[in-house]
Amino acid sequence: MLSLRYKADTSVPVEVEGLTPSAVRNLSLAEIQHLEVFHGNRKLPLAEFFDASGDPTDARIEFEGDLAGVHWIGAHMTEGEIHVRGPAGRHVGSEMTGGTIHVYGN
């Protein structure tokens, strides 16, 4: 399981669209940390906002923290499993065609 713990303290939205189990399944942790996400209208590395640990090969991602400002979690997901531990932002699972998302929070 790939674990992504949110560490940012920002009022500007963070968008993780495309960060799905199938998209990261064959990437190393270093490659995952360098994936670009939007912070407002700027692209920045995922590592600016999340501490990443674990192994993504089992197609499971666990997001943890106050993710109310993190949008598009699981968008375009086709397989695998995402667990969100905490509040999630807008568009969770948008245009998802497969897999499951569990949100333990708002």
C-alpha positions, 0 to 999 in steps of 0.5 A: 500500500502506498501511504500519502500523508498530507503535510501542507498548511495552505489555503490554496487548493491542491489538485491530485487529478490522475494520481490513481493506483494504476498510474503509480503502480509501477513507479518508485517512491522517488518517482511518485514524490516527483509527480506534479500536482497543481497548487492553485495554478502552479505545478509543484512536486507531490513531495511538497504536500505529502510524505509518501511511504510504502509500496504502490504495487498492490494498487492501493493508496491511503491518503491521510490528513485534513484533505478538505483542500485536496481535490480530485482524489481518485478522479479517472480511477479505473482499478484498485482501491483508495482509502481517505482518512480524514475530510476530502475535497471536491470531486472525489472519484470524478469520472471513475470507471472502476475500483473503490474509494472509501472515505472515513471523514467528510 
